[in-house]
Amino acid sequence: MATVTYADADVLIDNNRRIGYVFSGEAVAPGQIVFRSTGDDLWYLADSNNLATAPQSLDGDLYGIALNLNYASGQPLAVAKSGALVYYGTGVFTANDTLFVSQVTGAMDPDPIGATEYSIKVGVAIDSANLSVTFQASGVPA
């Protein structure tokens, strides 16, 4: 399946109890999937291609969804964590699809991972516009 596409301006959090405030390690756009690097404690765009960009945190605590735009490393970033409900815009998802971190940097898609990728669940689409965020990594490559 194709990588999920959406308009940055449509990304909103529907509940504020699961927001983290962090610092980015690179430019990030709203809706992109990010992870915390344990090396420098900054947040970078995730992808499922290698362990460096897909840390295997079984409880998902190293992942988030960017909620604001920032242009450079070291800038503040709000991230939606597991337990959040994030709005991406009408028609973005198919209800009940499970979304995974994509091999496209910062993206997600409903297709299970390829043969050499690391599996990281992002969440489940509860309707065509809203994602119930539940990050979980498998801990092993496919």
C-alpha positions in Angstrom: 0.0 0.0 0.0 1.0 3.6 -0.4 2.4 5.9 2.3 -0.2 7.9 4.1 -0.6 11.5 2.7 -2.2 14.4 4.4 -1.9 18.2 4.7 0.4 19.5 7.4 -2.1 22.1 8.4 -4.8 19.4 9.2 -2.7 17.7 11.9 -4.3 18.3 15.3 -4.4 16.5 18.6 -7.9 15.7 19.8 -6.8 15.2 23.5 -4.0 17.0 25.3 -3.2 14.5 28.0 -0.5 12.6 25.9 1.7 15.4 24.6 5.4 15.6 25.2 7.6 18.6 24.7 11.0 17.8 23.3 13.8 19.2 21.1 14.3 18.1 17.5 17.5 17.0 15.9 16.5 18.0 12.4 13.7 19.8 10.5 10.3 18.2 11.2 6.8 18.7 9.8 3.4 18.1 11.6 2.2 14.5 11.3 5.7 13.0 10.8 6.8 10.1 13.0 9.8 10.9 15.2 11.9 9.0 17.7 14.2 9.9 20.5 17.9 9.2 20.0 19.5 7.9 23.2 22.8 9.2 22.0 22.0 13.0 22.1 18.4 12.9 23.5 17.1 14.8 20.4 14.2 13.7 18.3 14.7 12.6 14.7 12.5 11.3 11.8 11.9 7.6 12.1 12.0 5.0 9.3 11.8 1.3 9.5 15.0 0.5 7.5 17.6 0.2 10.2 18.0 0.0 14.0 19.5 3.5 14.2 16.2 5.1 12.9 13.9 2.5 14.4 14.8 1.9 18.0 13.2 -1.1 19.5 11.3 0.2 22.5 8.6 -2.4 23.2 6.4 0.0 25.1 6.7 2.7 22.4 8.1 5.4 24.7 10.8 6.4 22.2 8.3 7.5 19.6 5.9 10.3 18.9 4.0 12.2 16.1 5.2 15.7 15.5 2.5 18.3 16.1 4.3 21.5 15.0 6.7 22.6 12.3 10.2 23.4 13.0 13.1 24.2 10.7 16.2 23.2 12.5 18.0 21.1 15.0 17.6 22.1 18.7 14.2 23.7 18.2 11.2 22.8 20.5 8.8 20.2 19.3 5.4 19.0 20.6 4.8 15.3 20.1 1.7 13.1 20.5 2.6 10.0 22.5 0.8 6.6 22.9 -2.7 7.2 24.2 -3.3 10.3 22.1 -5.9 10.8 19.4 -4.5 12.7 16.4 -6.6 14.2 13.6 -5.1 14.1 10.1 -8.0 15.3 8.0 -11.0 13.6 6.5 -10.3 10.8 4.0 -6.7 10.1 5.1 -7.3 6.7 6.6 -9.4 3.6 6.2 -11.2 2.9 9.4 -9.6 0.0 11.4 -6.4 0.0 9.5 -3.3 -0.5 11.6 -0.5 2.0 10.7 3.2 1.3 10.9 6.4 3.4 10.6 7.3 3.4 6.9 10.6 2.9 5.1 9.9 6.4 3.9 11.6 8.7 6.5 9.0 10.2 8.9 6.1 8.6 7.2 3.6 5.8 8.1 1.7 3.3 6.0 -0.9 0.5 6.5 1.3 -2.1 4.7 3.2 -4.5 6.9 6.9 -4.1 6.7 9.3 -5.6 4.2 11.7 -8.4 4.7 14.6 -6.4 6.3 12.6 -3.7 8.1 11.9 -3.2 11.8 8.2 -3.3 12.7 6.9 -0.3 14.7 3.2 0.0 15.1 2.0 3.7 15.2 -1.7 3.1 15.9 -5.1 2.3 14.6 -7.3 4.5 12.4 -10.6 4.8 14.3 -12.3 6.4 11.2 -11.2 8.2 8.0 -9.6 11.1 9.9 -8.4 10.1 13.4 -5.5 7.9 14.5 -5.5 6.3 17.9 -1.8 6.4 18.8 -0.3 3.2 20.3 3.4 3.0 19.5 4.8 -0.5 19.8 8.0 -2.0 18.4 8.5 -5.7 17.7 12.1 -5.7 18.9 13.3 -7.7 15.8 13.7 -7.2 12.1 11.3 -9.1 9.8 
